[in-house]
Amino acid sequence: MADTGGLAADRLKSFVERIERLEEEKKNLITDTREVYAEAKSSGFDTKTIRKVVALRKLDQSERQEQEALLDTYLRALGES
């Protein structure tokens, strides 16, 4: 990697440029996601609930059931359920 004018420098530049492109794509995806949430909100949907639905859909069924059971346990312990 000491060869700053040769292959090692070219490889480093390639990594940095790939990371920069991915960071730009990530920024664009975040912007697009915000726009979709804003559109949903303007259509009368509750965005907090939509965010929760999205998070739950990422979980597999057993993880979701485990979280729901734990939430229910905590709420009962607090006298909320």
PyMOL Python script that loads the backbone (N, CA, C, O; Angstrom):
from pymol import cmd

cmd.read_pdbstr("""\
ATOM      1  N   MET A   1       0.822  -1.195   0.000  1.00  0.00           N
ATOM      2  CA  MET A   1       0.000   0.000   0.000  1.00  0.00           C
ATOM      3  C   MET A   1       0.861   1.251   0.000  1.00  0.00           C
ATOM      4  O   MET A   1       0.336   2.353  -0.157  1.00  0.00           O
ATOM      5  N   ALA A   2       2.160   1.110   0.170  1.00  0.00           N
ATOM      6  CA  ALA A   2       3.051   2.256   0.196  1.00  0.00           C
ATOM      7  C   ALA A   2       3.179   2.906  -1.172  1.00  0.00           C
ATOM      8  O   ALA A   2       3.595   4.060  -1.268  1.00  0.00           O
ATOM      9  N   ASP A   3       2.833   2.197  -2.218  1.00  0.00           N
ATOM     10  CA  ASP A   3       2.944   2.731  -3.567  1.00  0.00           C
ATOM     11  C   ASP A   3       1.787   3.694  -3.825  1.00  0.00           C
ATOM     12  O   ASP A   3       0.717   3.275  -4.267  1.00  0.00           O
ATOM     13  N   THR A   4       1.993   4.962  -3.554  1.00  0.00           N
ATOM     14  CA  THR A   4       0.910   5.933  -3.661  1.00  0.00           C
ATOM     15  C   THR A   4       0.593   6.311  -5.098  1.00  0.00           C
ATOM     16  O   THR A   4      -0.460   6.892  -5.359  1.00  0.00           O
ATOM     17  N   GLY A   5       1.474   5.997  -6.033  1.00  0.00           N
ATOM     18  CA  GLY A   5       1.208   6.358  -7.411  1.00  0.00           C
ATOM     19  C   GLY A   5       0.758   5.189  -8.259  1.00  0.00           C
ATOM     20  O   GLY A   5       0.491   5.358  -9.449  1.00  0.00           O
ATOM     21  N   GLY A   6       0.668   4.019  -7.680  1.00  0.00           N
ATOM     22  CA  GLY A   6       0.372   2.839  -8.489  1.00  0.00           C
ATOM     23  C   GLY A   6      -0.937   2.194  -8.173  1.00  0.00           C
ATOM     24  O   GLY A   6      -1.942   2.857  -7.919  1.00  0.00           O
ATOM     25  N   LEU A   7      -0.908   0.896  -8.193  1.00  0.00           N
ATOM     26  CA  LEU A   7      -2.105   0.080  -8.050  1.00  0.00           C
ATOM     27  C   LEU A   7      -2.819   0.305  -6.727  1.00  0.00           C
ATOM     28  O   LEU A   7      -4.047   0.391  -6.707  1.00  0.00           O
ATOM     29  N   ALA A   8      -2.090   0.404  -5.623  1.00  0.00           N
ATOM     30  CA  ALA A   8      -2.732   0.562  -4.320  1.00  0.00           C
ATOM     31  C   ALA A   8      -3.527   1.860  -4.262  1.00  0.00           C
ATOM     32  O   ALA A   8      -4.622   1.881  -3.701  1.00  0.00           O
ATOM     33  N   ALA A   9      -3.010   2.920  -4.818  1.00  0.00           N
ATOM     34  CA  ALA A   9      -3.723   4.195  -4.810  1.00  0.00           C
ATOM     35  C   ALA A   9      -4.974   4.113  -5.674  1.00  0.00           C
ATOM     36  O   ALA A   9      -6.014   4.664  -5.310  1.00  0.00           O
ATOM     37  N   ASP A  10      -4.885   3.429  -6.816  1.00  0.00           N
ATOM     38  CA  ASP A  10      -6.051   3.260  -7.680  1.00  0.00           C
ATOM     39  C   ASP A  10      -7.144   2.458  -6.987  1.00  0.00           C
ATOM     40  O   ASP A  10      -8.329   2.774  -7.096  1.00  0.00           O
ATOM     41  N   ARG A  11      -6.734   1.432  -6.285  1.00  0.00           N
ATOM     42  CA  ARG A  11      -7.713   0.588  -5.565  1.00  0.00           C
ATOM     43  C   ARG A  11      -8.386   1.380  -4.458  1.00  0.00           C
ATOM     44  O   ARG A  11      -9.599   1.287  -4.273  1.00  0.00           O
ATOM     45  N   LEU A  12      -7.598   2.164  -3.716  1.00  0.00           N
ATOM     46  CA  LEU A  12      -8.148   3.008  -2.659  1.00  0.00           C
ATOM     47  C   LEU A  12      -9.141   4.004  -3.230  1.00  0.00           C
ATOM     48  O   LEU A  12     -10.223   4.198  -2.675  1.00  0.00           O
ATOM     49  N   LYS A  13      -8.778   4.631  -4.333  1.00  0.00           N
ATOM     50  CA  LYS A  13      -9.666   5.605  -4.973  1.00  0.00           C
ATOM     51  C   LYS A  13     -10.970   4.937  -5.388  1.00  0.00           C
ATOM     52  O   LYS A  13     -12.045   5.523  -5.256  1.00  0.00           O
ATOM     53  N   SER A  14     -10.870   3.707  -5.892  1.00  0.00           N
ATOM     54  CA  SER A  14     -12.060   2.969  -6.298  1.00  0.00           C
ATOM     55  C   SER A  14     -12.996   2.723  -5.116  1.00  0.00           C
ATOM     56  O   SER A  14     -14.210   2.892  -5.230  1.00  0.00           O
ATOM     57  N   PHE A  15     -12.417   2.321  -3.978  1.00  0.00           N
ATOM     58  CA  PHE A  15     -13.234   2.102  -2.775  1.00  0.00           C
ATOM     59  C   PHE A  15     -13.912   3.397  -2.338  1.00  0.00           C
ATOM     60  O   PHE A  15     -15.108   3.410  -2.048  1.00  0.00           O
ATOM     61  N   VAL A  16     -13.156   4.467  -2.294  1.00  0.00           N
ATOM     62  CA  VAL A  16     -13.701   5.757  -1.848  1.00  0.00           C
ATOM     63  C   VAL A  16     -14.820   6.218  -2.776  1.00  0.00           C
ATOM     64  O   VAL A  16     -15.853   6.692  -2.303  1.00  0.00           O
ATOM     65  N   GLU A  17     -14.636   6.092  -4.064  1.00  0.00           N
ATOM     66  CA  GLU A  17     -15.670   6.513  -5.011  1.00  0.00           C
ATOM     67  C   GLU A  17     -16.923   5.647  -4.904  1.00  0.00           C
ATOM     68  O   GLU A  17     -18.037   6.160  -5.011  1.00  0.00           O
ATOM     69  N   ARG A  18     -16.755   4.347  -4.695  1.00  0.00           N
ATOM     70  CA  ARG A  18     -17.918   3.473  -4.504  1.00  0.00           C
ATOM     71  C   ARG A  18     -18.684   3.864  -3.254  1.00  0.00           C
ATOM     72  O   ARG A  18     -19.913   3.924  -3.269  1.00  0.00           O
ATOM     73  N   ILE A  19     -17.965   4.131  -2.171  1.00  0.00           N
ATOM     74  CA  ILE A  19     -18.612   4.541  -0.916  1.00  0.00           C
ATOM     75  C   ILE A  19     -19.352   5.857  -1.114  1.00  0.00           C
ATOM     76  O   ILE A  19     -20.475   6.018  -0.636  1.00  0.00           O
ATOM     77  N   GLU A  20     -18.735   6.791  -1.810  1.00  0.00           N
ATOM     78  CA  GLU A  20     -19.392   8.082  -2.066  1.00  0.00           C
ATOM     79  C   GLU A  20     -20.677   7.905  -2.869  1.00  0.00           C
ATOM     80  O   GLU A  20     -21.685   8.550  -2.578  1.00  0.00           O
ATOM     81  N   ARG A  21     -20.647   7.033  -3.880  1.00  0.00           N
ATOM     82  CA  ARG A  21     -21.861   6.778  -4.666  1.00  0.00           C
ATOM     83  C   ARG A  21     -22.954   6.160  -3.798  1.00  0.00           C
ATOM     84  O   ARG A  21     -24.119   6.545  -3.891  1.00  0.00           O
ATOM     85  N   LEU A  22     -22.574   5.204  -2.960  1.00  0.00           N
ATOM     86  CA  LEU A  22     -23.557   4.570  -2.074  1.00  0.00           C
ATOM     87  C   LEU A  22     -24.132   5.559  -1.072  1.00  0.00           C
ATOM     88  O   LEU A  22     -25.330   5.530  -0.787  1.00  0.00           O
ATOM     89  N   GLU A  23     -23.294   6.427  -0.539  1.00  0.00           N
ATOM     90  CA  GLU A  23     -23.780   7.451   0.394  1.00  0.00           C
ATOM     91  C   GLU A  23     -24.781   8.377  -0.301  1.00  0.00           C
ATOM     92  O   GLU A  23     -25.782   8.765   0.300  1.00  0.00           O
ATOM     93  N   GLU A  24     -24.521   8.728  -1.546  1.00  0.00           N
ATOM     94  CA  GLU A  24     -25.446   9.574  -2.305  1.00  0.00           C
ATOM     95  C   GLU A  24     -26.769   8.844  -2.544  1.00  0.00           C
ATOM     96  O   GLU A  24     -27.842   9.431  -2.407  1.00  0.00           O
ATOM     97  N   GLU A  25     -26.684   7.558  -2.902  1.00  0.00           N
ATOM     98  CA  GLU A  25     -27.897   6.760  -3.090  1.00  0.00           C
ATOM     99  C   GLU A  25     -28.698   6.678  -1.803  1.00  0.00           C
ATOM    100  O   GLU A  25     -29.925   6.781  -1.818  1.00  0.00           O
ATOM    101  N   LYS A  26     -27.995   6.492  -0.682  1.00  0.00           N
ATOM    102  CA  LYS A  26     -28.661   6.409   0.621  1.00  0.00           C
ATOM    103  C   LYS A  26     -29.392   7.722   0.923  1.00  0.00           C
ATOM    104  O   LYS A  26     -30.533   7.713   1.385  1.00  0.00           O
ATOM    105  N   LYS A  27     -28.720   8.852   0.658  1.00  0.00           N
ATOM    106  CA  LYS A  27     -29.335  10.160   0.889  1.00  0.00           C
ATOM    107  C   LYS A  27     -30.603  10.318   0.046  1.00  0.00           C
ATOM    108  O   LYS A  27     -31.615  10.828   0.526  1.00  0.00           O
ATOM    109  N   ASN A  28     -30.539   9.878  -1.208  1.00  0.00           N
ATOM    110  CA  ASN A  28     -31.701   9.970  -2.090  1.00  0.00           C
ATOM    111  C   ASN A  28     -32.838   9.072  -1.609  1.00  0.00           C
ATOM    112  O   ASN A  28     -34.004   9.460  -1.677  1.00  0.00           O
ATOM    113  N   LEU A  29     -32.509   7.876  -1.124  1.00  0.00           N
ATOM    114  CA  LEU A  29     -33.544   6.979  -0.609  1.00  0.00           C
ATOM    115  C   LEU A  29     -34.221   7.556   0.627  1.00  0.00           C
ATOM    116  O   LEU A  29     -35.434   7.427   0.792  1.00  0.00           O
ATOM    117  N   ILE A  30     -33.443   8.190   1.494  1.00  0.00           N
ATOM    118  CA  ILE A  30     -34.017   8.819   2.686  1.00  0.00           C
ATOM    119  C   ILE A  30     -34.976   9.926   2.281  1.00  0.00           C
ATOM    120  O   ILE A  30     -36.064  10.048   2.843  1.00  0.00           O
ATOM    121  N   THR A  31     -34.574  10.729   1.312  1.00  0.00           N
ATOM    122  CA  THR A  31     -35.436  11.804   0.819  1.00  0.00           C
ATOM    123  C   THR A  31     -36.716  11.234   0.227  1.00  0.00           C
ATOM    124  O   THR A  31     -37.807  11.736   0.497  1.00  0.00           O
ATOM    125  N   ASP A  32     -36.585  10.185  -0.581  1.00  0.00           N
ATOM    126  CA  ASP A  32     -37.765   9.550  -1.181  1.00  0.00           C
ATOM    127  C   ASP A  32     -38.700   8.988  -0.122  1.00  0.00           C
ATOM    128  O   ASP A  32     -39.920   9.117  -0.234  1.00  0.00           O
ATOM    129  N   THR A  33     -38.133   8.366   0.907  1.00  0.00           N
ATOM    130  CA  THR A  33     -38.941   7.794   1.984  1.00  0.00           C
ATOM    131  C   THR A  33     -39.711   8.891   2.715  1.00  0.00           C
ATOM    132  O   THR A  33     -40.893   8.725   3.016  1.00  0.00           O
ATOM    133  N   ARG A  34     -39.048  10.008   2.999  1.00  0.00           N
ATOM    134  CA  ARG A  34     -39.726  11.134   3.655  1.00  0.00           C
ATOM    135  C   ARG A  34     -40.897  11.627   2.812  1.00  0.00           C
ATOM    136  O   ARG A  34     -41.964  11.946   3.338  1.00  0.00           O
ATOM    137  N   GLU A  35     -40.685  11.684   1.501  1.00  0.00           N
ATOM    138  CA  GLU A  35     -41.749  12.137   0.611  1.00  0.00           C
ATOM    139  C   GLU A  35     -42.946  11.194   0.638  1.00  0.00           C
ATOM    140  O   GLU A  35     -44.091  11.644   0.595  1.00  0.00           O
ATOM    141  N   VAL A  36     -42.690   9.897   0.708  1.00  0.00           N
ATOM    142  CA  VAL A  36     -43.796   8.927   0.762  1.00  0.00           C
ATOM    143  C   VAL A  36     -44.563   9.082   2.074  1.00  0.00           C
ATOM    144  O   VAL A  36     -45.793   9.049   2.080  1.00  0.00           O
ATOM    145  N   TYR A  37     -43.841   9.250   3.185  1.00  0.00           N
ATOM    146  CA  TYR A  37     -44.525   9.473   4.462  1.00  0.00           C
ATOM    147  C   TYR A  37     -45.340  10.760   4.421  1.00  0.00           C
ATOM    148  O   TYR A  37     -46.456  10.792   4.940  1.00  0.00           O
ATOM    149  N   ALA A  38     -44.814  11.814   3.822  1.00  0.00           N
ATOM    150  CA  ALA A  38     -45.548  13.075   3.713  1.00  0.00           C
ATOM    151  C   ALA A  38     -46.802  12.899   2.866  1.00  0.00           C
ATOM    152  O   ALA A  38     -47.857  13.451   3.181  1.00  0.00           O
ATOM    153  N   GLU A  39     -46.682  12.134   1.800  1.00  0.00           N
ATOM    154  CA  GLU A  39     -47.839  11.852   0.950  1.00  0.00           C
ATOM    155  C   GLU A  39     -48.894  11.063   1.711  1.00  0.00           C
ATOM    156  O   GLU A  39     -50.086  11.350   1.601  1.00  0.00           O
ATOM    157  N   ALA A  40     -48.463  10.075   2.476  1.00  0.00           N
ATOM    158  CA  ALA A  40     -49.398   9.285   3.276  1.00  0.00           C
ATOM    159  C   ALA A  40     -50.092  10.175   4.297  1.00  0.00           C
ATOM    160  O   ALA A  40     -51.299  10.062   4.510  1.00  0.00           O
ATOM    161  N   LYS A  41     -49.319  11.067   4.931  1.00  0.00           N
ATOM    162  CA  LYS A  41     -49.901  11.974   5.928  1.00  0.00           C
ATOM    163  C   LYS A  41     -50.931  12.901   5.282  1.00  0.00           C
ATOM    164  O   LYS A  41     -51.999  13.142   5.846  1.00  0.00           O
ATOM    165  N   SER A  42     -50.603  13.417   4.100  1.00  0.00           N
ATOM    166  CA  SER A  42     -51.547  14.313   3.428  1.00  0.00           C
ATOM    167  C   SER A  42     -52.804  13.572   2.966  1.00  0.00           C
ATOM    168  O   SER A  42     -53.836  14.190   2.702  1.00  0.00           O
ATOM    169  N   SER A  43     -52.710  12.257   2.872  1.00  0.00           N
ATOM    170  CA  SER A  43     -53.879  11.444   2.526  1.00  0.00           C
ATOM    171  C   SER A  43     -54.683  11.046   3.755  1.00  0.00           C
ATOM    172  O   SER A  43     -55.687  10.342   3.641  1.00  0.00           O
ATOM    173  N   GLY A  44     -54.246  11.495   4.934  1.00  0.00           N
ATOM    174  CA  GLY A  44     -54.998  11.252   6.150  1.00  0.00           C
ATOM    175  C   GLY A  44     -54.517  10.083   6.987  1.00  0.00           C
ATOM    176  O   GLY A  44     -55.159   9.738   7.979  1.00  0.00           O
ATOM    177  N   PHE A  45     -53.404   9.463   6.616  1.00  0.00           N
ATOM    178  CA  PHE A  45     -52.884   8.347   7.386  1.00  0.00           C
ATOM    179  C   PHE A  45     -51.970   8.849   8.498  1.00  0.00           C
ATOM    180  O   PHE A  45     -51.306   9.876   8.357  1.00  0.00           O
ATOM    181  N   ASP A  46     -51.947   8.109   9.605  1.00  0.00           N
ATOM    182  CA  ASP A  46     -51.084   8.434  10.735  1.00  0.00           C
ATOM    183  C   ASP A  46     -49.702   7.834  10.471  1.00  0.00           C
ATOM    184  O   ASP A  46     -49.546   6.615  10.403  1.00  0.00           O
ATOM    185  N   THR A  47     -48.700   8.709  10.323  1.00  0.00           N
ATOM    186  CA  THR A  47     -47.375   8.228   9.938  1.00  0.00           C
ATOM    187  C   THR A  47     -46.677   7.467  11.063  1.00  0.00           C
ATOM    188  O   THR A  47     -45.856   6.591  10.788  1.00  0.00           O
ATOM    189  N   LYS A  48     -46.980   7.777  12.311  1.00  0.00           N
ATOM    190  CA  LYS A  48     -46.390   7.007  13.411  1.00  0.00           C
ATOM    191  C   LYS A  48     -46.845   5.553  13.342  1.00  0.00           C
ATOM    192  O   LYS A  48     -46.062   4.631  13.570  1.00  0.00           O
ATOM    193  N   THR A  49     -48.102   5.368  13.028  1.00  0.00           N
ATOM    194  CA  THR A  49     -48.641   4.012  12.913  1.00  0.00           C
ATOM    195  C   THR A  49     -48.051   3.307  11.692  1.00  0.00           C
ATOM    196  O   THR A  49     -47.730   2.120  11.754  1.00  0.00           O
ATOM    197  N   ILE A  50     -47.910   4.025  10.600  1.00  0.00           N
ATOM    198  CA  ILE A  50     -47.306   3.422   9.416  1.00  0.00           C
ATOM    199  C   ILE A  50     -45.878   2.990   9.714  1.00  0.00           C
ATOM    200  O   ILE A  50     -45.461   1.908   9.301  1.00  0.00           O
ATOM    201  N   ARG A  51     -45.121   3.825  10.427  1.00  0.00           N
ATOM    202  CA  ARG A  51     -43.744   3.468  10.789  1.00  0.00           C
ATOM    203  C   ARG A  51     -43.723   2.196  11.636  1.00  0.00           C
ATOM    204  O   ARG A  51     -42.851   1.345  11.463  1.00  0.00           O
ATOM    205  N   LYS A  52     -44.681   2.072  12.548  1.00  0.00           N
ATOM    206  CA  LYS A  52     -44.765   0.878  13.386  1.00  0.00           C
ATOM    207  C   LYS A  52     -45.094  -0.354  12.538  1.00  0.00           C
ATOM    208  O   LYS A  52     -44.525  -1.426  12.746  1.00  0.00           O
ATOM    209  N   VAL A  53     -46.011  -0.194  11.586  1.00  0.00           N
ATOM    210  CA  VAL A  53     -46.365  -1.299  10.697  1.00  0.00           C
ATOM    211  C   VAL A  53     -45.147  -1.736   9.892  1.00  0.00           C
ATOM    212  O   VAL A  53     -44.893  -2.933   9.754  1.00  0.00           O
ATOM    213  N   VAL A  54     -44.396  -0.781   9.363  1.00  0.00           N
ATOM    214  CA  VAL A  54     -43.198  -1.100   8.589  1.00  0.00           C
ATOM    215  C   VAL A  54     -42.192  -1.863   9.455  1.00  0.00           C
ATOM    216  O   VAL A  54     -41.598  -2.847   9.013  1.00  0.00           O
ATOM    217  N   ALA A  55     -42.010  -1.395  10.695  1.00  0.00           N
ATOM    218  CA  ALA A  55     -41.069  -2.068  11.602  1.00  0.00           C
ATOM    219  C   ALA A  55     -41.527  -3.494  11.912  1.00  0.00           C
ATOM    220  O   ALA A  55     -40.714  -4.418  11.934  1.00  0.00           O
ATOM    221  N   LEU A  56     -42.825  -3.670  12.150  1.00  0.00           N
ATOM    222  CA  LEU A  56     -43.350  -5.000  12.460  1.00  0.00           C
ATOM    223  C   LEU A  56     -43.223  -5.951  11.271  1.00  0.00           C
ATOM    224  O   LEU A  56     -42.960  -7.141  11.443  1.00  0.00           O
ATOM    225  N   ARG A  57     -43.412  -5.418  10.069  1.00  0.00           N
ATOM    226  CA  ARG A  57     -43.323  -6.269   8.874  1.00  0.00           C
ATOM    227  C   ARG A  57     -41.905  -6.745   8.614  1.00  0.00           C
ATOM    228  O   ARG A  57     -41.706  -7.728   7.900  1.00  0.00           O
ATOM    229  N   LYS A  58     -40.913  -6.064   9.181  1.00  0.00           N
ATOM    230  CA  LYS A  58     -39.523  -6.492   9.032  1.00  0.00           C
ATOM    231  C   LYS A  58     -39.227  -7.725   9.880  1.00  0.00           C
ATOM    232  O   LYS A  58     -38.291  -8.470   9.589  1.00  0.00           O
ATOM    233  N   LEU A  59     -40.022  -7.942  10.924  1.00  0.00           N
ATOM    234  CA  LEU A  59     -39.796  -9.046  11.844  1.00  0.00           C
ATOM    235  C   LEU A  59     -40.415 -10.326  11.299  1.00  0.00           C
ATOM    236  O   LEU A  59     -41.417 -10.289  10.585  1.00  0.00           O
ATOM    237  N   ASP A  60     -39.810 -11.454  11.642  1.00  0.00           N
ATOM    238  CA  ASP A  60     -40.490 -12.694  11.310  1.00  0.00           C
ATOM    239  C   ASP A  60     -41.578 -12.933  12.353  1.00  0.00           C
ATOM    240  O   ASP A  60     -41.612 -12.269  13.389  1.00  0.00           O
ATOM    241  N   GLN A  61     -42.448 -13.869  12.078  1.00  0.00           N
ATOM    242  CA  GLN A  61     -43.635 -14.086  12.906  1.00  0.00           C
ATOM    243  C   GLN A  61     -43.293 -14.366  14.363  1.00  0.00           C
ATOM    244  O   GLN A  61     -43.954 -13.842  15.259  1.00  0.00           O
ATOM    245  N   SER A  62     -42.278 -15.177  14.616  1.00  0.00           N
ATOM    246  CA  SER A  62     -41.945 -15.519  16.003  1.00  0.00           C
ATOM    247  C   SER A  62     -41.391 -14.309  16.756  1.00  0.00           C
ATOM    248  O   SER A  62     -41.696 -14.122  17.934  1.00  0.00           O
ATOM    249  N   GLU A  63     -40.585 -13.490  16.090  1.00  0.00           N
ATOM    250  CA  GLU A  63     -40.076 -12.281  16.742  1.00  0.00           C
ATOM    251  C   GLU A  63     -41.209 -11.314  17.057  1.00  0.00           C
ATOM    252  O   GLU A  63     -41.237 -10.699  18.124  1.00  0.00           O
ATOM    253  N   ARG A  64     -42.138 -11.186  16.120  1.00  0.00           N
ATOM    254  CA  ARG A  64     -43.281 -10.290  16.331  1.00  0.00           C
ATOM    255  C   ARG A  64     -44.121 -10.768  17.514  1.00  0.00           C
ATOM    256  O   ARG A  64     -44.510  -9.967  18.364  1.00  0.00           O
ATOM    257  N   GLN A  65     -44.402 -12.075  17.572  1.00  0.00           N
ATOM    258  CA  GLN A  65     -45.185 -12.617  18.680  1.00  0.00           C
ATOM    259  C   GLN A  65     -44.468 -12.418  20.005  1.00  0.00           C
ATOM    260  O   GLN A  65     -45.100 -12.104  21.014  1.00  0.00           O
ATOM    261  N   GLU A  66     -43.154 -12.600  20.008  1.00  0.00           N
ATOM    262  CA  GLU A  66     -42.371 -12.415  21.225  1.00  0.00           C
ATOM    263  C   GLU A  66     -42.455 -10.963  21.705  1.00  0.00           C
ATOM    264  O   GLU A  66     -42.636 -10.716  22.897  1.00  0.00           O
ATOM    265  N   GLN A  67     -42.326 -10.015  20.794  1.00  0.00           N
ATOM    266  CA  GLN A  67     -42.417  -8.604  21.167  1.00  0.00           C
ATOM    267  C   GLN A  67     -43.805  -8.248  21.679  1.00  0.00           C
ATOM    268  O   GLN A  67     -43.939  -7.530  22.670  1.00  0.00           O
ATOM    269  N   GLU A  68     -44.841  -8.753  21.004  1.00  0.00           N
ATOM    270  CA  GLU A  68     -46.212  -8.478  21.429  1.00  0.00           C
ATOM    271  C   GLU A  68     -46.480  -9.063  22.813  1.00  0.00           C
ATOM    272  O   GLU A  68     -47.130  -8.420  23.637  1.00  0.00           O
ATOM    273  N   ALA A  69     -45.988 -10.273  23.078  1.00  0.00           N
ATOM    274  CA  ALA A  69     -46.178 -10.908  24.380  1.00  0.00           C
ATOM    275  C   ALA A  69     -45.452 -10.122  25.471  1.00  0.00           C
ATOM    276  O   ALA A  69     -45.985  -9.925  26.563  1.00  0.00           O
ATOM    277  N   LEU A  70     -44.251  -9.683  25.173  1.00  0.00           N
ATOM    278  CA  LEU A  70     -43.486  -8.909  26.146  1.00  0.00           C
ATOM    279  C   LEU A  70     -44.157  -7.559  26.423  1.00  0.00           C
ATOM    280  O   LEU A  70     -44.223  -7.120  27.571  1.00  0.00           O
ATOM    281  N   LEU A  71     -44.645  -6.916  25.389  1.00  0.00           N
ATOM    282  CA  LEU A  71     -45.370  -5.656  25.560  1.00  0.00           C
ATOM    283  C   LEU A  71     -46.608  -5.868  26.434  1.00  0.00           C
ATOM    284  O   LEU A  71     -46.883  -5.083  27.342  1.00  0.00           O
ATOM    285  N   ASP A  72     -47.340  -6.929  26.147  1.00  0.00           N
ATOM    286  CA  ASP A  72     -48.536  -7.233  26.936  1.00  0.00           C
ATOM    287  C   ASP A  72     -48.170  -7.490  28.397  1.00  0.00           C
ATOM    288  O   ASP A  72     -48.863  -7.023  29.301  1.00  0.00           O
ATOM    289  N   THR A  73     -47.092  -8.225  28.631  1.00  0.00           N
ATOM    290  CA  THR A  73     -46.627  -8.504  29.992  1.00  0.00           C
ATOM    291  C   THR A  73     -46.289  -7.222  30.738  1.00  0.00           C
ATOM    292  O   THR A  73     -46.681  -7.042  31.891  1.00  0.00           O
ATOM    293  N   TYR A  74     -45.552  -6.323  30.065  1.00  0.00           N
ATOM    294  CA  TYR A  74     -45.172  -5.060  30.692  1.00  0.00           C
ATOM    295  C   TYR A  74     -46.403  -4.200  30.993  1.00  0.00           C
ATOM    296  O   TYR A  74     -46.494  -3.605  32.067  1.00  0.00           O
ATOM    297  N   LEU A  75     -47.348  -4.133  30.050  1.00  0.00           N
ATOM    298  CA  LEU A  75     -48.540  -3.328  30.272  1.00  0.00           C
ATOM    299  C   LEU A  75     -49.365  -3.877  31.430  1.00  0.00           C
ATOM    300  O   LEU A  75     -49.875  -3.114  32.251  1.00  0.00           O
ATOM    301  N   ARG A  76     -49.499  -5.221  31.497  1.00  0.00           N
ATOM    302  CA  ARG A  76     -50.232  -5.812  32.631  1.00  0.00           C
ATOM    303  C   ARG A  76     -49.532  -5.530  33.943  1.00  0.00           C
ATOM    304  O   ARG A  76     -50.187  -5.268  34.951  1.00  0.00           O
ATOM    305  N   ALA A  77     -48.212  -5.580  33.944  1.00  0.00           N
ATOM    306  CA  ALA A  77     -47.444  -5.296  35.171  1.00  0.00           C
ATOM    307  C   ALA A  77     -47.658  -3.862  35.637  1.00  0.00           C
ATOM    308  O   ALA A  77     -47.590  -3.569  36.830  1.00  0.00           O
ATOM    309  N   LEU A  78     -47.918  -2.974  34.686  1.00  0.00           N
ATOM    310  CA  LEU A  78     -48.168  -1.570  35.027  1.00  0.00           C
ATOM    311  C   LEU A  78     -49.646  -1.274  35.254  1.00  0.00           C
ATOM    312  O   LEU A  78     -50.022  -0.137  35.537  1.00  0.00           O
ATOM    313  N   GLY A  79     -50.477  -2.296  35.128  1.00  0.00           N
ATOM    314  CA  GLY A  79     -51.898  -2.116  35.317  1.00  0.00           C
ATOM    315  C   GLY A  79     -52.568  -1.401  34.165  1.00  0.00           C
ATOM    316  O   GLY A  79     -53.638  -0.816  34.333  1.00  0.00           O
ATOM    317  N   GLU A  80     -51.956  -1.441  33.005  1.00  0.00           N
ATOM    318  CA  GLU A  80     -52.452  -0.730  31.833  1.00  0.00           C
ATOM    319  C   GLU A  80     -53.322  -1.608  30.939  1.00  0.00           C
ATOM    320  O   GLU A  80     -53.965  -1.103  30.019  1.00  0.00           O
ATOM    321  N   SER A  81     -53.349  -2.890  31.192  1.00  0.00           N
ATOM    322  CA  SER A  81     -54.067  -3.767  30.280  1.00  0.00           C
ATOM    323  C   SER A  81     -55.163  -4.510  30.996  1.00  0.00           C
ATOM    324  O   SER A  81     -55.878  -5.300  30.379  1.00  0.00           O
TER     325      SER A  81
END
""", "prot")
cmd.dss("prot")
cmd.show_as("cartoon", "prot")
cmd.util.cbc("prot")
cmd.orient("prot")
